[in-house]
Amino acid sequence: MTFEPKIVGILCNWCSYTGADLAGTSRIKYAPNVRVVRVMCSGRVDPTFILKAFADGADGVLVAGCHPGDCHYIEGNYKTIRRMALLKRMLADYGIEPERFRLEWVSAGEGDRWAQVVNQITEDVRKLGPTKIKPAARKRFSAA
């Protein structure tokens, strides 16, 4: 049986979520592995959200927001860039391969790009297999 990864997608309301919706209404085919959590801005995404997703069994996490310079909250995605760069360096400390996490920019009119991003992260995580997070990290973040 082929491993099918569980991927959590945290999408900004204004661009990425709308881009995903466009992919669906346009009937663009893409992997069904991403479970979407909608937030108002990618700048709202705390790194502990990503660590908790991994601790609770996610095999991959995708954060998607407006393209830099196009944020509806002026500079929320610049905050995201800084936070996620730090998070990516921390992942190995918890036994999580950095390739399981991805930060992408998808605008409301990019349904085809959304499909491409989902297919790519799904394939990349499928090759890595199930998450092997350190037990101490799973315990720490599952309780949160």
ZAMARGU-4260 file (C-alpha; in steps of 0.2 Angstrom, whole numbers, plus 5000, padded with zeros to 4 digits):
<rodrens>
0) 5000/5000/5000 | 5007/5017/4995 | 5009/5030/5010 | 4998/5044/5008 | 5004/5060/5018
5) 4993/5070/5029 | 4997/5088/5026 | 4990/5103/5035 | 4988/5119/5025 | 4987/5136/5034
10) 4981/5148/5021 | 4978/5167/5022 | 4960/5172/5019 | 4962/5185/5005 | 4974/5177/4993
15) 4979/5159/4996 | 4962/5152/5002 | 4954/5161/4987 | 4967/5154/4975 | 4963/5136/4982
20) 4944/5140/4980 | 4948/5145/4962 | 4957/5129/4959 | 4941/5120/4965 | 4928/5130/4956
25) 4939/5128/4940 | 4940/5110/4943 | 4958/5109/4942 | 4964/5092/4948 | 4977/5091/4962
30) 4981/5079/4976 | 4968/5078/4990 | 4981/5077/5004 | 4980/5095/5011 | 4968/5099/5025
35) 4965/5118/5025 | 4965/5129/5040 | 4960/5147/5035 | 4968/5162/5044 | 4965/5181/5041
40) 4984/5183/5037 | 4999/5172/5036 | 5007/5185/5048 | 4995/5177/5061 | 5003/5160/5060
45) 5013/5157/5075 | 5027/5144/5073 | 5020/5134/5087 | 5005/5130/5076 | 5016/5121/5064
50) 5025/5112/5078 | 5008/5107/5085 | 5002/5100/5068 | 5018/5089/5067 | 5015/5083/5085
55) 4997/5079/5081 | 5002/5068/5066 | 5004/5079/5051 | 5017/5073/5039 | 5019/5090/5031
60) 5014/5108/5034 | 5011/5121/5020 | 5009/5140/5025 | 5003/5150/5010 | 5000/5169/5010
65) 4999/5184/4998 | 5014/5188/4988 | 5026/5200/4997 | 5021/5217/4994 | 5002/5212/4991
70) 4997/5209/5009 | 4980/5215/5014 | 4987/5219/5031 | 5002/5229/5023 | 5017/5219/5029
75) 5010/5203/5037 | 5019/5192/5025 | 5035/5200/5029 | 5033/5195/5047 | 5029/5177/5041
80) 5045/5177/5031 | 5055/5181/5046 | 5046/5169/5058 | 5046/5154/5046 | 5065/5156/5042
85) 5068/5154/5061 | 5056/5139/5062 | 5064/5130/5047 | 5080/5130/5057 | 5072/5123/5073
90) 5063/5109/5064 | 5079/5097/5065 | 5080/5099/5083 | 5063/5091/5085 | 5067/5077/5073
95) 5057/5084/5058 | 5065/5086/5041 | 5064/5104/5035 | 5058/5098/5018 | 5041/5093/5027
100) 5038/5112/5029 | 5035/5124/5015 | 5031/5143/5014 | 5023/5148/4997 | 5014/5163/4990
105) 4998/5160/4980 | 4987/5175/4975 | 4968/5174/4973 | 4970/5172/4954 | 4982/5158/4954
110) 4972/5142/4956 | 4984/5133/4944 | 4998/5138/4955 | 4989/5131/4971 | 4987/5115/4962
115) 5005/5114/4957 | 5011/5118/4975 | 4999/5105/4983 | 5005/5092/4971 | 5023/5096/4974
120) 5023/5096/4993 | 5012/5080/4992 | 5025/5071/4981 | 5040/5077/4992 | 5032/5072/5008
125) 5027/5055/5001 | 5045/5052/4997 | 5050/5056/5015 | 5037/5044/5022 | 5028/5046/5039
130) 5035/5059/5051 | 5047/5053/5064 | 5045/5067/5077 | 5055/5065/5093 | 5044/5058/5107
135) 5048/5073/5119 | 5043/5085/5106 | 5027/5076/5102 | 5023/5076/5121 | 5027/5095/5123
140) 5017/5101/5108 | 5002/5089/5109 | 4998/5095/5126 | 4997/5113/5120
</rodrens>
